[in-house]
Amino acid sequence: MNAAADEQPRPEDFESPEQQGTQAKVFRYVKPELDRVKGVVVLARSDIMLAAVQLVKKGGENNLHSHSAMDGLWFVLKGRVRFYGEKDVLLGEFGPHEGVFIPRGVSYWFESSSDEVLEILQVESFVKGAAGKRIDHEPKKLAGKDFVVFKA
């Protein structure tokens, strides 16, 4: 697995639609060595879908935000996670083989809730042709130096 990290990676970079072509893409997920509080392994991406595994240590939580043209499914592989909505209302705490669906326009944030590194599958669908964007409702908690993007 090769680290393909920019000096200041942004979630918007890996959460953008990208044409993949017309061939099947075979991938294998292997947990990378994580030297920061958050990492993302991009498994596959197209103009209408993204599949990735996010790795989150304590302190790697994100901020309250929403997506204007992206529906998201989150599924815990290892560890535990808490998802929150507006005003820090707890949407749920999830462990392995549990998750949550976040429709576009719904504000949320999440944090790892155990000492184990959270490994959470992220599957996003994009509204085809829409100029989707991430809308931050609170300031971002992580700087680019705290976040790394990998490719499977």
N, C-alpha and C positions, 0 to 999 in steps of 0.2 A: 504494500500500500504506500503510495507516494503522497506526502503532504504537499498540498497545493494551496498554501496559505499566502495571502497578501499581507503586507505589513499592517494594514488596518482593515481586516475583513469586516463586512457588514452583513447582517442577516438578509438584507435586500438583495445582495449579490447571489446567494444560493437559492433564494426564494423567487427568482424571476423565471418566467417561461423561457424555454430554449428549445429550438427544433433539434431533435435527435436523429432524424433521418428515418428510413423505412426498414431498418434491420432490427432484429431482436437484440437486446443487450443482456448478456449474462453477467451476473455479479455475485460476489461473495462478501459478506460482512465479517470483518475481523476487528475486534475492539483495538483501536490504536493506543499507543502510549500517549497519555494526555498530560502535558506539562502546564496547562492553563486551567481555568475554572470551567471552561465550556468549549466543546468541540462539536462539529457536525461532520458526519460521513455521508456524502451524497451518493446514494445508490443508483438513482436514475432520475432523469428529468426530460420533459418534453414541453411542447407548447401548451398542454392542458393538464399536466400532472408533475408532481415532485414526490420522490420517495427518499427519505434520509433517516439516519439514526442520530439523534442528538445525545451527547454525553454531557452530563451536568454534575459538577461537584457542588458541595455546600458553598454558597456565595456566588453561584453562577446563574442566579435567577434573572428573569427578564422583567421588563416593565409592562405596565398596563398598556395594551395596544389592540388594534383590530386590523383586519385586512379588507379592503373594499371589494375585491374580486377573487377571493380565495377561500374555499371551505377546507377545513383541516380535521384530520382524524389523528389522534394521539393514542398510542398503545404501548404500555410499559413492558419492556423486555426484562430488565433487572432494576432493582432498587425500588424506591417509592417516590411519588410526586404529589404535590398539592397544586390544584388549579384554582384560581380565584377570578372572580368577575369584578364589576365596578364596585367601588367602596370596599374592596378587599373581602367581598362576600365569598365564602368557601363554596366552590362548585363541587368539589369532591377530592378525596385522597385516594390514590390508586397504587396498587402493587402489581406484580407480574401478572400478565394476561388480563389486565383491566385497562380501561381507557375512557376517552371522552371525544365527542364530535363537536367541533366549534364552527358553526356556519359563518359565512362572510358577514361582516358588520358587527359581530359580537365581540365586545371588549373582554380581554382576559390577560392573565399572566400566570406563570408557574414557577415553582421552586422544587429542588430536590428536598425530600423530607426524611432522608436516612443518611447514615454515614457512608453507605455504599455509593459508588458512582452510579448515578441514574443513567440508564440506557433506555431511550424512549423512541419508538418508531414514529416518524412523522410522515403522513401521507396527505398531500395537498392537491386539490383540484383547482384549476384556474378557469375563470370565465373567458372563453375563447374570444380574442380580439379586444377585450376590455383593458383599459389602462389601469390595472390594479396597482394599489400602493399600500404600504404599511402606514397606519396612522398611529402615531405615538400620543397617548393621552397623558403620559407622565414622562419625565426625562428618562433616558436610557440609563441603566444601572451599570452596564459593562462598557469598557473602552475597547477599541480594536485589539489592544495588546492582550486582553483577557480571553480572546475568542479565536479559534482556529478552524478552518474548513479543510476537510480531507476528501479525496475521491476514492471510491471503492474500486 
